[in-house]
Amino acid sequence: MNNGMGRQRSHHQRQYSSSDNSNGMFLENGRWLQSAGLQHLQNNNSSSSSIPPLQDYNFYGGGGGGGGEQALRMYRNAQSSFNRGNEYYSEPTTPPVSSRPSSQRKNGEDSSNDFSPGLLDLHSFDTELLPELQAPGLYDGSSLFHPVRGRSFDDSDPYISSNKQTGRAPGLPDNNFLKSFAADKEKTSSVAKIKVVVRKRPLNKKELAKNEEDIIDTHSNSLTVHDTKLKVDLTEYVEKHEFVFDAVLNEEVSNDEVYRETVEPIVPIIFQRVKATCFAYGQTGSGKTYTMKPLPLKASRDILRLMHHTYRSQGFQLFVSFFEIYGGKLFDLLSDRKKLCMREDGKQQVCIVGLQEYKVSDVETIKDLIEKGNASRSTGTTGANEESSRSHAILQLAIKRSVDSNESKPPRLVGKLSFIDLAGSERGADTTDNDKQTRMEGAEINKSLLALKECIRALDNDKSHIPFRGSKLTEVLRDSFVGNSRTVMISCISPSSGSCEHTLNTLRYADRVKSLSKGNTSKKDVVSSALNLKESTTVPLSSVLPVASVFEDDANDAWAEQDERGEFDASEEESFEQEKPIWENGKLEPCNLSISEDKIQKPNGQTKWKGYAKN
Ligand SMILES: Nc1ncnc2c1ncn2[C@@H]1O[C@H](COP(=O)(O)OP(=O)(O)OP(=O)(O)O)[C@@H](O)[C@H]1O
């Protein structure tokens, strides 16, 4: 865990930083905001930035003629130019977090412009999705341009109000709106249920100092692990393991690209009654927190953009909650680590009683909340990571809407996007120099990760009973795997030879999750396992020859291919299916893989393996 806000780095101490350490938090903001590509948010006084004129990019493909992809590209272009201009939506009427200490907040405050926490409980219907997205007159077009009754989001939106002044009707032209709504529905069904992405981090200083080698070769959506082993006669040989995923991101990929590949495609479908989850899995120190930390802020920025633009006048509201599971118990990270209870209602929906939800309408407030939550997380030092997450942290962005535009009733959940930064998993061997509490934490963490694996296995085997109750983590994750849900798993791996065993475990785990994907047949599973079996080939280390480094060039080539990948949709699932015969027919068939390997030594001690066929 690398969120050092307001935290001391004393060994074996759990730090529960209080949220009032805002100065430290803001000082540290810059570092991770930069990694999130949101450095413009660093200046807390920047809320006066002017709002750029927005055009209707018909984000969901309205306009016909394959407009979906084009619209998405235009939207992305708009986003990047928007970001380059260091501008973002802000709600000047929303007080910053720091001005409203939790002690002064009253539960149930319900001003749409207030930074108002709400309590999640069993009676608020929060866990049940709004049955159908019903914009008034949506399909008959009769009242498309009638603003919803009561206070809707755009009432306080400076951009929208300026539109009103210029006489432009709120809402999109009806044809486009209807088309885009229909396209939304299509879009929802076209996004794959489970997407598994692997991210390889660079070798760190410790690994370089130990002369550990980079044993992972990445391609566009596959990777090879070069596992050096010893025979009984102590001669070394290399075993190669090939894996195929939806995407493989190498050490040169930025957090922005990670977002584009993983979360960005699922943001729009949250408005279509979908619960989506993005979680990072991997050994301690593999980069889970580094990967997960920027994602919620980027996602909220896009959600707010959609709320302000595509879905304006629809009465959507965004709520943020942030809690952690530590030692099998739940703590509210936005409410002074208040202990929470998890309950199941009659419909087997999991409710977290007492969890504070904050209604938010600008990126700045969300940033402050995320900072506050991160500063309250439990971290500790393990043998493998100085700032290791000792908890599973769950940040949820919930989109809600008032029923029948009736503001007196609590808003109902439309969709939800959950981000889970899983605690680092450790082997017993890694814990030898840790104290008892750290070891017990490790055991608890391993238990929940094991429970997660059991659930995945049960789902994989179409078992009628899924052991979600095996841990708090799996109870929380339950709606990620069942019903109208989408899951993105980011498997983080270290490239170093010293982590080979962990890396293989992570990749096998990810392979297992991938096999849950919609449309995966047993045939595919067989192919998949056969694939990895066939491609585990051995090469004597004596054949390894040190030659000049071509590492940089190769990596760049690989990433030119990666960059050209379009948005993630069902066709990716299909292409995954379609790629199988290619694999079987020899593009990466065993003969290609068993050709002798050249091990190329880089000046910095990294190694580039060559000799496989690129796909
Ligand atoms: N892709 C990356 N590029 C550069 N540095 C990275 C990358 N991934 C991780 N790191 C660095 O590696 C270190 C460990 O990363 P991080 O804390 O995210 O690991 P973790 O998997 O969350 O560990 P734990 O499970 O113990 O919390 C951090 O210093 C982080 O900055």
The ligand as an SDF file (V2000), in Angstrom:
LIG
                    3D

 31 33  0  0  0  0  0  0  0  0999 V2000
    3.3460    0.0150  -12.6190 N   0  0  0  0  0  0  0  0  0  0  0  0
    4.1560    0.5630  -11.7010 C   0  0  0  0  0  0  0  0  0  0  0  0
    5.0460    1.5090  -12.0670 N   0  0  0  0  0  0  0  0  0  0  0  0
    5.8820    2.0690  -11.1570 C   0  0  0  0  0  0  0  0  0  0  0  0
    5.8950    1.7580   -9.8510 N   0  0  0  0  0  0  0  0  0  0  0  0
    5.0280    0.8250   -9.4190 C   0  0  0  0  0  0  0  0  0  0  0  0
    4.1210    0.1860  -10.3250 C   0  0  0  0  0  0  0  0  0  0  0  0
    3.3950   -0.6920   -9.6170 N   0  0  0  0  0  0  0  0  0  0  0  0
    3.8180   -0.5900   -8.3430 C   0  0  0  0  0  0  0  0  0  0  0  0
    4.7970    0.3050   -8.2150 N   0  0  0  0  0  0  0  0  0  0  0  0
    5.4960    0.6520   -6.9670 C   0  0  0  0  0  0  0  0  0  0  0  0
    5.7250   -0.5620   -6.2540 O   0  0  0  0  0  0  0  0  0  0  0  0
    5.5140   -0.3860   -4.8520 C   0  0  0  0  0  0  0  0  0  0  0  0
    4.4800   -1.3830   -4.3250 C   0  0  0  0  0  0  0  0  0  0  0  0
    3.2440   -1.1050   -4.9690 O   0  0  0  0  0  0  0  0  0  0  0  0
    1.8560   -1.2030   -4.2130 P   0  0  0  0  0  0  0  0  0  0  0  0
    1.9230   -0.6150   -2.8460 O   0  0  0  0  0  0  0  0  0  0  0  0
    0.8290   -0.6850   -5.1550 O   0  0  0  0  0  0  0  0  0  0  0  0
    1.7340   -2.7690   -4.0640 O   0  0  0  0  0  0  0  0  0  0  0  0
    0.4810   -3.6100   -3.5130 P   0  0  0  0  0  0  0  0  0  0  0  0
    0.2730   -4.7310   -4.4650 O   0  0  0  0  0  0  0  0  0  0  0  0
   -0.6710   -2.6960   -3.2720 O   0  0  0  0  0  0  0  0  0  0  0  0
    1.0630   -4.1730   -2.1690 O   0  0  0  0  0  0  0  0  0  0  0  0
    0.2480   -4.6460   -0.8630 P   0  0  0  0  0  0  0  0  0  0  0  0
   -0.6560   -5.7160   -1.2720 O   0  0  0  0  0  0  0  0  0  0  0  0
    1.3020   -5.1100    0.0850 O   0  0  0  0  0  0  0  0  0  0  0  0
   -0.4550   -3.4110   -0.3900 O   0  0  0  0  0  0  0  0  0  0  0  0
    5.0820    1.0530   -4.6800 C   0  0  0  0  0  0  0  0  0  0  0  0
    6.2040    1.7960   -4.2800 O   0  0  0  0  0  0  0  0  0  0  0  0
    4.6310    1.4810   -6.0490 C   0  0  0  0  0  0  0  0  0  0  0  0
    4.8270    2.8620   -6.2650 O   0  0  0  0  0  0  0  0  0  0  0  0
  1  2  1  0
  2  3  1  0
  2  7  2  0
  3  4  2  0
  4  5  1  0
  5  6  2  0
  6  7  1  0
  6 10  1  0
  7  8  1  0
  8  9  2  0
  9 10  1  0
 10 11  1  0
 11 12  1  0
 11 30  1  0
 12 13  1  0
 13 14  1  0
 13 28  1  0
 14 15  1  0
 15 16  1  0
 16 17  2  0
 16 18  1  0
 16 19  1  0
 19 20  1  0
 20 21  2  0
 20 22  1  0
 20 23  1  0
 23 24  1  0
 24 25  2  0
 24 26  1  0
 24 27  1  0
 28 29  1  0
 28 30  1  0
 30 31  1  0
M  END
$$$$
